[in-house]
Amino acid sequence: MISQKLGYSTVLVDRVSHPRFAVGESSTPFSNLLLESISNEFHLPQLAGFIDWGHWQAAHPNIACGLKRGFSFFHHERNLPFIPDLRHANELLVAASPRNSLADTHWFRSEFDGHLAGEAATLGVKFFDRTNLTRLEGLDSDGIVTLAAQRGEDRFTLRTRYVIDATGPRGALFSALNLDEASLNPMCPTQTLFTHFRGVLRWDELFSGNSSEVPPYPIDDAAVHHVFDGGWIWVLRFNNGIVSAGISAREEFAREFGLHEGAAGWDRVLQLFPSIQTLFKRSSAIEPFRFQPRSSFRSARVEGRNWSLLPAAAGFVDPLLSTGFALNLLGILRLARALETHGLRTRAFDDEISSIGRIAIREFEAVSHLVGALFRSMDRFDRFRSLSMLYFAAASFSESAWRLGRESAASSFLLCDQEPFASQLKEICRQVDDPRFCLSEAVSQAIAPFNVAGLCNATRNHWYPVNAGDLISSHAKLGVSRLAVEDLLAKFDC
């Protein structure tokens, strides 16, 4: 859509057709902001209706999505029921918005993706679905790329100056160029199993009577993470009654419970955790289970003379913390700006694409360090919780800086180009397994210059609401005046 808007003749080739099942549904405040930036900068009002829950419900109530007010984490132990603790020792709730109208969303991809494909076609993009690419010639050259394609019985050829791959991990260009995989150490090998359900109970239905406290948001209107030694289960709710759920597990855990067997493996895991099993006791899967034996991935190369991999095709770490949309939208925005500023296949464009590739690799590495450390800490929830503050501090600072017009203060994901924070994050993650290492203190010190959300505040007992006072008192960290922050909050009636 962006390249068509910039005056380039654009072709979209898709191996299958819409609607289709897809996983990867959870947005964040920063990914919403990136989508809004793309909409504004490239004059694509078609995207503006999806930037948060309020806009979505007003503009596209017919397209299913889910209400996401924050991140909910609950820690489980084998063969034991979950019992809420008065100080929430086995919980972590981090709000992302002060009210529903500004909330993030879970994208029901079968409807959302099909809608965007239709919008692209309306703009004039030539769209070939149910089309296989049988041969690609001219990649990594200064010339034209030729794509031999087949759609049903029809065979045809496409010729282009540039190819952008959005086909996902180990996708079209990765295969065509016979690219190598790069190590994602220290991320552990993981396997995933997932599908869509109906009839999943709400967590607050099971535990609503255990406390008089009011959580910072309805805990099921969130990306819900059930964490245990060896992996975690996600639960994302859509407003059409469907729930996306799945497990991401370390290889040894996945093999122990036979995740490759699909529904049987899923049932074995639920039997291990009684409270999660209760959550799904009335549910039924409405799609076949999908099993991924190798979830994490990074391509050793992400760009060439006449091609680029979008971040979604260049690598994937894990669904944990919903990093995928933000990484991909950040990559799209960078590529679009390079195309608009320099024009296709100029020397300046090629140099910019190389720079974009390098920062994308650094971002994957930063996510790999943090998520890998989180997996290694799932048996020690206090350390898991402390580590997660590195993500929430970086994410909330980045969103705030961008909204205040200070994009240069947070130009990379997880602040991976900000020193000493980037080095501190890696060192903290490296030492997470050392019981002598004072993790919570190291995290508090590392995030202090970027903590604009009142994180690591012991008085909040691991429940973090959106608090305007936190942002106002942090104005100096963001390099702006108190009045600038107050004006921003007034814009959103906060």
Number of C-alpha atoms within 10 A of each C-alpha: 21 23 17 15 17 14 9 14 12 21 20 14 17 17 14 12 12 17 13 11 14 14 17 15 22 25 24 30 24 26 25 22 19 24 22 19 20 23 19 13 12 17 14 16 12 14 17 19 17 24 24 26 23 20 16 21 16 12 14 14 12 11 17 20 28 26 25 31 29 28 23 23 22 20 23 25 14 13 12 11 15 17 13 15 11 11 13 15 15 20 22 22 22 24 25 25 21 19 15 16 17 19 26 31 31 25 24 26 20 16 18 18 17 15 15 14 18 13 15 21 16 12 14 14 20 15 17 18 15 14 18 19 19 12 12 18 15 16 21 14 13 11 14 15 20 17 20 16 19 18 14 9 5 8 13 10 13 12 15 15 17 17 21 15 20 18 18 17 20 19 15 19 25 22 10 15 13 10 14 13 15 12 14 22 11 17 23 19 18 23 24 25 24 24 21 23 19 17 15 21 17 16 17 12 10 12 12 12 8 12 11 7 8 8 14 19 25 15 21 21 24 28 28 23 22 18 25 21 19 18 24 24 23 20 22 26 29 19 14 13 12 20 24 21 20 22 25 25 25 20 19 13 17 23 15 11 16 16 29 19 14 16 19 12 17 20 14 15 22 18 14 17 19 17 19 19 16 17 17 17 13 11 15 12 18 12 11 12 17 18 19 14 16 11 20 21 21 23 22 15 18 25 24 17 19 21 20 23 26 24 29 21 24 30 28 22 23 22 22 18 17 17 25 24 22 23 25 21 22 24 21 19 18 17 22 18 18 19 22 17 12 15 16 17 16 11 11 15 19 21 15 19 22 17 13 18 23 14 17 24 19 17 20 23 21 23 27 24 23 23 26 21 25 24 23 22 24 20 18 15 22 17 20 23 21 21 25 17 20 24 21 22 25 21 26 19 27 27 20 23 21 19 14 16 10 16 14 10 16 21 17 19 24 27 24 24 18 14 10 11 22 16 15 17 24 19 13 22 24 15 14 19 15 9 9 8 12 13 21 18 11 16 22 19 13 21 22 15 15 20 25 28 27 20 22 21 12 10 9 13 15 20 20 23 20 19 15 16 13 14 23 20 15 21 19 14 16 24 13 15 14 15 11 14 23 17 13 15 14 10 9 10 9 14
